Amino acid sequence: MNPKKRKPPDLAPNIQEDSEKLLDFVHMYCRGNHKGLSKTPLVFDYHKVPIQLEEGRELCDGCARLLKHAIIMRYLCPLDPKPKCRNCPEHCYKPEYRVAMDVVMKYVGPRLLFKR
């Protein structure tokens, strides 16, 4: 399947859903692994990225940065349909965020089986 190019500012429903899932995943990871770190309520207020997130979930600074980077990269993804990042021909994440998101996904994946 060959992904087709899509112009970003239109917001497809799957981008909103993916952003909400990213918030759930990063929040679950942060809650389980960064218990001793100082946390602040999440505020996502990028006027050029029209994504609405549940504000107030507490994240440490590192997880908040990772989440914001992931949401912005998801919004700007030019591929439609979007492949899994691991299988993508155009890696857009900064290398340190790719590694961090891989750690988050490996932590969250097995726990999602028990959450549902």
N, CA and C atoms as a LAMMPS dump frame, in Angstrom:
ITEM: TIMESTEP
0
ITEM: NUMBER OF ATOMS
348
ITEM: BOX BOUNDS ff ff ff
-5.0000000000000000e+02 5.0000000000000000e+02
-5.0000000000000000e+02 5.0000000000000000e+02
-5.0000000000000000e+02 5.0000000000000000e+02
ITEM: ATOMS id mol type element x y z
1 1 1 N 0.842 -1.166 0
2 1 2 C 0 0 0
3 1 3 C 0.891 1.234 0
4 2 1 N 0.721 2.085 -0.98
5 2 2 C 1.522 3.292 -1.113
6 2 3 C 0.817 4.462 -0.446
7 3 1 N 1.407 5.062 0.6
8 3 2 C 0.751 6.194 1.23
9 3 3 C 0.719 7.389 0.278
10 4 1 N -0.386 8.125 0.295
11 4 2 C -0.516 9.318 -0.532
12 4 3 C -0.248 10.548 0.314
13 5 1 N 0.23 11.594 -0.317
14 5 2 C 0.512 12.837 0.399
15 5 3 C -0.795 13.541 0.769
16 6 1 N -0.811 14.143 1.93
17 6 2 C -1.962 14.903 2.405
18 6 3 C -1.447 16.261 2.877
19 7 1 N -2.201 17.317 2.658
20 7 2 C -1.816 18.639 3.128
21 7 3 C -2.173 18.762 4.593
22 8 1 N -1.268 19.141 5.495
23 8 2 C -1.668 19.358 6.863
24 8 3 C -2.519 20.562 7.025
25 9 1 N -3.066 21.419 7.098
26 9 2 C -3.89 21.862 8.201
27 9 3 C -5.26 21.232 8.399
28 10 1 N -5.759 20.423 7.444
29 10 2 C -7.063 19.81 7.709
30 10 3 C -6.907 18.767 8.809
31 11 1 N -7.845 18.77 9.723
32 11 2 C -7.742 17.871 10.876
33 11 3 C -8.698 16.707 10.694
34 12 1 N -8.154 15.577 10.361
35 12 2 C -8.958 14.367 10.216
36 12 3 C -9.298 13.838 11.611
37 13 1 N -10.441 13.173 11.755
38 13 2 C -10.828 12.645 13.072
39 13 3 C -9.787 11.69 13.648
40 14 1 N -9.095 10.944 12.788
41 14 2 C -8.116 9.996 13.322
42 14 3 C -6.928 10.709 13.956
43 15 1 N -6.629 11.931 13.564
44 15 2 C -5.538 12.674 14.197
45 15 3 C -5.925 13.034 15.629
46 16 1 N -7.157 13.45 15.824
47 16 2 C -7.635 13.754 17.178
48 16 3 C -7.608 12.489 18.039
49 17 1 N -8.107 11.382 17.496
50 17 2 C -8.119 10.11 18.235
51 17 3 C -6.7 9.658 18.572
52 18 1 N -5.801 9.741 17.599
53 18 2 C -4.406 9.344 17.84
54 18 3 C -3.777 10.208 18.927
55 19 1 N -4.09 11.49 18.938
56 19 2 C -3.539 12.398 19.949
57 19 3 C -4.05 12.039 21.342
58 20 1 N -5.324 11.68 21.429
59 20 2 C -5.886 11.266 22.723
60 20 3 C -5.248 9.967 23.205
61 21 1 N -4.992 9.045 22.278
62 21 2 C -4.318 7.791 22.645
63 21 3 C -2.893 8.06 23.11
64 22 1 N -2.198 8.958 22.413
65 22 2 C -0.846 9.314 22.832
66 22 3 C -0.852 9.884 24.246
67 23 1 N -1.824 10.73 24.537
68 23 2 C -1.938 11.281 25.888
69 23 3 C -2.136 10.156 26.898
70 24 1 N -3.037 9.215 26.597
71 24 2 C -3.264 8.083 27.507
72 24 3 C -1.98 7.286 27.723
73 25 1 N -1.268 6.992 26.644
74 25 2 C -0.061 6.171 26.724
75 25 3 C 1.034 6.864 27.534
76 26 1 N 1.307 8.128 27.208
77 26 2 C 2.382 8.843 27.901
78 26 3 C 2.007 9.062 29.36
79 27 1 N 0.736 9.337 29.637
80 27 2 C 0.31 9.518 31.025
81 27 3 C 0.472 8.222 31.817
82 28 1 N 0.095 7.096 31.214
83 28 2 C 0.247 5.81 31.881
84 28 3 C 1.723 5.521 32.172
85 29 1 N 2.577 5.791 31.207
86 29 2 C 4.014 5.56 31.379
87 29 3 C 4.575 6.467 32.477
88 30 1 N 4.239 7.747 32.429
89 30 2 C 4.766 8.703 33.401
90 30 3 C 4.301 8.348 34.817
91 31 1 N 3.029 8.006 34.944
92 31 2 C 2.478 7.64 36.254
93 31 3 C 3.175 6.412 36.829
94 32 1 N 3.538 5.463 35.967
95 32 2 C 4.171 4.239 36.435
96 32 3 C 5.669 4.321 36.638
97 33 1 N 6.338 5.262 35.968
98 33 2 C 7.803 5.289 36.004
99 33 3 C 8.422 6.539 36.599
100 34 1 N 7.666 7.592 36.757
101 34 2 C 8.248 8.845 37.235
102 34 3 C 7.542 9.335 38.494
103 35 1 N 7.345 8.43 39.427
104 35 2 C 6.595 8.753 40.643
105 35 3 C 7.274 9.826 41.484
106 36 1 N 8.593 9.85 41.519
107 36 2 C 9.304 10.811 42.369
108 36 3 C 9.565 12.15 41.711
109 37 1 N 9.244 12.298 40.458
110 37 2 C 9.529 13.552 39.757
111 37 3 C 8.4 14.564 39.957
112 38 1 N 8.77 15.823 39.909
113 38 2 C 7.786 16.892 39.998
114 38 3 C 6.954 16.91 38.72
115 39 1 N 5.644 17.061 38.867
116 39 2 C 4.737 17.026 37.72
117 39 3 C 3.858 18.259 37.703
118 40 1 N 3.467 18.653 36.51
119 40 2 C 2.572 19.789 36.342
120 40 3 C 1.421 19.371 35.431
121 41 1 N 0.262 20.017 35.574
122 41 2 C -0.866 19.692 34.7
123 41 3 C -0.545 20.021 33.24
124 42 1 N -0.944 19.148 32.346
125 42 2 C -0.69 19.33 30.921
126 42 3 C -1.522 20.478 30.379
127 43 1 N -0.867 21.331 29.602
128 43 2 C -1.547 22.385 28.857
129 43 3 C -1.02 22.294 27.431
130 44 1 N -1.914 22.019 26.494
131 44 2 C -1.531 21.937 25.075
132 44 3 C -2.198 23.106 24.368
133 45 1 N -1.429 24.155 24.135
134 45 2 C -2.013 25.385 23.601
135 45 3 C -1.255 25.904 22.381
136 46 1 N -1.062 25.042 21.414
137 46 2 C -0.413 25.453 20.178
138 46 3 C -1.505 25.876 19.203
139 47 1 N -1.597 27.181 18.917
140 47 2 C -2.705 27.681 18.093
141 47 3 C -2.661 27.18 16.656
142 48 1 N -1.508 26.732 16.181
143 48 2 C -1.414 26.22 14.807
144 48 3 C -1.777 24.737 14.713
145 49 1 N -1.956 24.09 15.851
146 49 2 C -2.313 22.668 15.888
147 49 3 C -3.666 22.564 16.59
148 50 1 N -4.756 22.465 15.829
149 50 2 C -6.101 22.525 16.421
150 50 3 C -6.565 21.219 17.058
151 51 1 N -5.806 20.738 18.004
152 51 2 C -6.147 19.485 18.681
153 51 3 C -6.586 19.821 20.098
154 52 1 N -7.698 19.251 20.511
155 52 2 C -8.226 19.482 21.849
156 52 3 C -7.9 18.275 22.719
157 53 1 N -7.167 18.508 23.796
158 53 2 C -6.825 17.43 24.724
159 53 3 C -7.418 17.722 26.088
160 54 1 N -7.664 16.653 26.807
161 54 2 C -8.1 16.778 28.195
162 54 3 C -6.952 17.405 28.972
163 55 1 N -7.166 18.604 29.456
164 55 2 C -6.111 19.275 30.197
165 55 3 C -6.183 18.884 31.664
166 56 1 N -5.072 19.036 32.346
167 56 2 C -5.043 18.785 33.769
168 56 3 C -4.351 17.492 34.164
169 57 1 N -4.162 16.561 33.222
170 57 2 C -3.427 15.351 33.587
171 57 3 C -1.992 15.754 33.882
172 58 1 N -1.451 15.237 34.961
173 58 2 C -0.119 15.649 35.375
174 58 3 C 0.956 14.784 34.737
175 59 1 N 1.954 15.474 34.174
176 59 2 C 3.108 14.822 33.552
177 59 3 C 4.377 15.513 34.017
178 60 1 N 5.463 14.752 34.069
179 60 2 C 6.759 15.369 34.339
180 60 3 C 7.175 16.149 33.085
181 61 1 N 8.185 16.985 33.204
182 61 2 C 8.596 17.834 32.074
183 61 3 C 9.015 17.016 30.863
184 62 1 N 9.778 15.941 31.087
185 62 2 C 10.242 15.114 29.971
186 62 3 C 9.104 14.45 29.222
187 63 1 N 8.13 13.928 29.942
188 63 2 C 6.982 13.278 29.298
189 63 3 C 6.098 14.3 28.602
190 64 1 N 5.966 15.494 29.176
191 64 2 C 5.173 16.544 28.53
192 64 3 C 5.822 16.955 27.212
193 65 1 N 7.146 17.1 27.201
194 65 2 C 7.846 17.447 25.953
195 65 3 C 7.682 16.351 24.916
196 66 1 N 7.824 15.093 25.345
197 66 2 C 7.66 13.963 24.428
198 66 3 C 6.25 13.948 23.834
199 67 1 N 5.252 14.131 24.662
200 67 2 C 3.871 14.123 24.191
201 67 3 C 3.615 15.249 23.198
202 68 1 N 4.061 16.443 23.519
203 68 2 C 3.852 17.579 22.614
204 68 3 C 4.553 17.347 21.277
205 69 1 N 5.774 16.81 21.317
206 69 2 C 6.499 16.516 20.077
207 69 3 C 5.734 15.468 19.264
208 70 1 N 5.27 14.429 19.928
209 70 2 C 4.557 13.346 19.24
210 70 3 C 3.268 13.851 18.595
211 71 1 N 2.527 14.691 19.287
212 71 2 C 1.271 15.206 18.742
213 71 3 C 1.53 16.125 17.553
214 72 1 N 2.518 16.974 17.664
215 72 2 C 2.841 17.87 16.549
216 72 3 C 3.307 17.07 15.342
217 73 1 N 4.143 16.063 15.558
218 73 2 C 4.611 15.241 14.438
219 73 3 C 3.45 14.461 13.818
220 74 1 N 2.507 14.003 14.65
221 74 2 C 1.338 13.288 14.117
222 74 3 C 0.492 14.228 13.271
223 75 1 N 0.314 15.445 13.743
224 75 2 C -0.471 16.427 13.011
225 75 3 C 0.184 16.791 11.673
226 76 1 N 1.496 16.881 11.665
227 76 2 C 2.218 17.287 10.463
228 76 3 C 2.524 16.128 9.518
229 77 1 N 2.19 14.912 9.902
230 77 2 C 2.501 13.752 9.066
231 77 3 C 1.868 13.917 7.684
232 78 1 N 2.694 13.867 6.63
233 78 2 C 2.168 14.074 5.279
234 78 3 C 1.615 12.805 4.632
235 79 1 N 1.686 11.683 5.321
236 79 2 C 1.279 10.417 4.714
237 79 3 C -0.169 10.071 5.052
238 80 1 N -0.875 9.591 4.048
239 80 2 C -2.262 9.191 4.251
240 80 3 C -2.525 7.948 3.409
241 81 1 N -2.825 6.817 3.997
242 81 2 C -2.998 6.595 5.43
243 81 3 C -1.643 6.57 6.135
244 82 1 N -1.669 6.988 7.39
245 82 2 C -0.435 7.056 8.165
246 82 3 C -0.003 5.646 8.558
247 83 1 N 1.255 5.29 8.205
248 83 2 C 1.761 3.991 8.658
249 83 3 C 2.203 4.074 10.118
250 84 1 N 2.465 2.93 10.728
251 84 2 C 3.054 2.946 12.064
252 84 3 C 4.413 3.619 11.955
253 85 1 N 4.765 4.399 12.942
254 85 2 C 6.03 5.134 12.889
255 85 3 C 7.223 4.198 12.665
256 86 1 N 7.159 3.039 13.267
257 86 2 C 8.259 2.074 13.143
258 86 3 C 8.46 1.663 11.684
259 87 1 N 7.382 1.619 10.895
260 87 2 C 7.454 1.18 9.494
261 87 3 C 7.469 2.337 8.502
262 88 1 N 7.585 3.535 8.985
263 88 2 C 7.477 4.715 8.126
264 88 3 C 8.756 4.942 7.319
265 89 1 N 8.609 5.293 6.031
266 89 2 C 9.791 5.579 5.22
267 89 3 C 10.39 6.954 5.531
268 90 1 N 9.623 7.833 6.188
269 90 2 C 10.092 9.187 6.516
270 90 3 C 10.048 9.388 8.031
271 91 1 N 11.142 9.136 8.724
272 91 2 C 11.153 9.299 10.177
273 91 3 C 11.229 10.775 10.527
274 92 1 N 10.188 11.286 11.166
275 92 2 C 10.117 12.71 11.472
276 92 3 C 10.472 13.018 12.927
277 93 1 N 10.404 12.031 13.819
278 93 2 C 10.748 12.265 15.217
279 93 3 C 12.239 12.548 15.326
280 94 1 N 12.582 13.435 16.261
281 94 2 C 13.999 13.609 16.59
282 94 3 C 14.46 12.287 17.186
283 95 1 N 15.736 11.912 16.973
284 95 2 C 16.208 10.594 17.439
285 95 3 C 15.943 10.314 18.921
286 96 1 N 16.144 11.318 19.785
287 96 2 C 15.926 11.067 21.218
288 96 3 C 14.451 10.816 21.521
289 97 1 N 13.564 11.442 20.767
290 97 2 C 12.136 11.207 20.97
291 97 3 C 11.703 9.858 20.405
292 98 1 N 12.348 9.417 19.332
293 98 2 C 12.036 8.086 18.795
294 98 3 C 12.359 7.018 19.833
295 99 1 N 13.522 7.152 20.462
296 99 2 C 13.931 6.19 21.489
297 99 3 C 12.973 6.256 22.678
298 100 1 N 12.652 7.468 23.115
299 100 2 C 11.764 7.623 24.269
300 100 3 C 10.369 7.063 23.977
301 101 1 N 9.839 7.309 22.782
302 101 2 C 8.501 6.801 22.454
303 101 3 C 8.511 5.283 22.347
304 102 1 N 9.614 4.719 21.882
305 102 2 C 9.738 3.267 21.824
306 102 3 C 9.676 2.679 23.239
307 103 1 N 10.337 3.324 24.185
308 103 2 C 10.3 2.878 25.584
309 103 3 C 8.877 2.975 26.129
310 104 1 N 8.192 4.077 25.832
311 104 2 C 6.81 4.256 26.287
312 104 3 C 5.922 3.149 25.726
313 105 1 N 6.03 2.889 24.434
314 105 2 C 5.172 1.879 23.797
315 105 3 C 5.444 0.481 24.345
316 106 1 N 6.704 0.175 24.604
317 106 2 C 7.03 -1.141 25.164
318 106 3 C 6.49 -1.291 26.582
319 107 1 N 6.429 -0.2 27.322
320 107 2 C 5.883 -0.242 28.679
321 107 3 C 4.356 -0.361 28.643
322 108 1 N 3.736 0.435 27.807
323 108 2 C 2.276 0.535 27.788
324 108 3 C 1.62 -0.679 27.124
325 109 1 N 2.219 -1.2 26.073
326 109 2 C 1.613 -2.284 25.304
327 109 3 C 1.06 -3.423 26.144
328 110 1 N 1.885 -4.064 26.959
329 110 2 C 1.368 -5.176 27.767
330 110 3 C 0.311 -4.739 28.784
331 111 1 N 0.411 -3.516 29.273
332 111 2 C -0.539 -3.04 30.28
333 111 3 C -1.915 -2.75 29.681
334 112 1 N -1.954 -2.473 28.393
335 112 2 C -3.244 -2.232 27.753
336 112 3 C -4.1 -3.49 27.731
337 113 1 N -3.458 -4.65 27.73
338 113 2 C -4.206 -5.9 27.748
339 113 3 C -5.02 -6.043 29.037
340 114 1 N -4.47 -5.517 30.126
341 114 2 C -5.141 -5.634 31.419
342 114 3 C -6.056 -4.463 31.709
343 115 1 N -5.871 -3.351 31.002
344 115 2 C -6.668 -2.151 31.244
345 115 3 C -8.084 -2.299 30.706
346 116 1 N -8.248 -2.97 29.604
347 116 2 C -9.541 -3.015 28.915
348 116 3 C -10.505 -3.971 29.558
